[in-house]
Amino acid sequence: MSVEEILKSGKYHLIDVREPMELEMDGEIESAVNIPLGELEDRKQEVEQLDGPKIFFCRSGNRSGKALEFFKSENMSDIYNGGGYSDVKHTLENL
């Protein structure tokens, strides 16, 4: 299943791994949970408790890829790299 298909389904969790200052500068997606990449390990349980698909995103897709690698190493499934903030925002606006 593609990220776009998951977003169209309406059943997902968005996890923004950017730093809080980036959200202030660039904007944010209201329904997304902000867990900066450097806090993922400490807040792992928070992500594990979310039911359904989890889509990580950041500014460009690099950090969200690292988040995906981390959770794959923790044997988590139903996780996706949404890429950059503007990509996710654009897809949501055009559903």
C-alpha positions as CSV (number, residue, x, y, z in Angstrom):
1,M,0.0,0.0,0.0
2,S,1.3,3.4,-0.9
3,V,1.5,6.4,1.5
4,E,-1.1,8.2,-0.7
5,E,-3.5,5.2,-0.5
6,I,-3.1,5.2,3.3
7,L,-3.8,8.9,3.5
8,K,-6.9,8.5,1.3
9,S,-8.1,5.8,3.7
10,G,-8.2,8.3,6.6
11,K,-6.9,5.6,9.0
12,Y,-3.3,6.5,9.9
13,H,-1.1,8.3,12.3
14,L,1.3,11.0,11.2
15,I,4.5,11.4,13.1
16,D,6.6,14.5,12.4
17,V,10.2,13.9,13.3
18,R,11.3,17.5,12.7
19,E,12.5,19.8,15.6
20,P,9.9,22.1,17.2
21,M,11.6,25.2,15.7
22,E,11.1,23.7,12.2
23,L,7.4,23.5,12.8
24,E,7.3,27.1,13.8
25,M,9.3,28.2,10.8
26,D,7.9,25.9,8.1
27,G,4.4,25.0,9.4
28,E,2.9,21.9,10.7
29,I,0.1,19.4,10.0
30,E,-2.5,19.7,12.7
31,S,-3.2,16.0,13.1
32,A,0.5,15.0,13.3
33,V,2.3,14.1,16.5
34,N,5.7,15.8,16.8
35,I,8.4,13.5,18.1
36,P,11.8,14.8,17.0
37,L,14.2,12.1,15.6
38,G,16.5,12.5,18.6
39,E,13.6,11.6,21.0
40,L,12.3,8.6,19.1
41,E,14.2,6.0,21.2
42,D,13.0,7.5,24.5
43,R,9.4,7.9,23.2
44,K,9.3,4.5,21.4
45,Q,6.4,3.3,23.5
46,E,4.3,6.3,22.4
47,V,4.6,5.2,18.8
48,E,4.2,1.5,19.5
49,Q,0.8,2.2,21.2
50,L,-0.6,3.8,18.0
51,D,-2.9,1.4,16.1
52,G,-2.9,1.2,12.4
53,P,-0.4,2.6,9.8
54,K,2.2,5.1,11.0
55,I,3.6,7.6,8.5
56,F,6.8,9.4,9.5
57,F,7.8,12.6,7.8
58,C,10.4,15.4,8.2
59,R,11.7,18.3,6.0
60,S,13.1,16.2,3.2
61,G,12.5,12.5,3.9
62,N,16.0,11.8,5.3
63,R,15.2,11.8,9.0
64,S,11.9,10.0,8.4
65,G,13.9,7.3,6.7
66,K,16.1,7.0,9.7
67,A,13.0,6.8,11.9
68,L,11.7,4.0,9.7
69,E,15.0,2.1,9.9
70,F,14.9,2.4,13.7
71,F,11.4,1.0,14.1
72,K,12.1,-1.7,11.5
73,S,15.0,-2.8,13.7
74,E,12.5,-2.9,16.6
75,N,10.4,-5.3,14.5
76,M,7.5,-2.8,14.1
77,S,5.4,-3.2,11.0
78,D,2.8,-1.0,9.3
79,I,5.2,1.9,9.2
80,Y,5.9,4.2,6.2
81,N,8.2,7.0,5.1
82,G,5.9,9.9,4.0
83,G,9.0,11.9,2.9
84,G,9.0,15.6,3.3
85,Y,6.5,17.9,5.1
86,S,5.5,19.6,1.9
87,D,4.9,16.3,0.2
88,V,2.6,15.0,2.9
89,K,0.8,18.4,3.1
90,H,0.3,18.6,-0.6
91,T,-1.1,15.0,-0.7
92,L,-3.5,15.8,2.2
93,E,-4.7,19.0,0.5
94,N,-5.4,17.2,-2.7
95,L,-7.4,14.2,-1.4
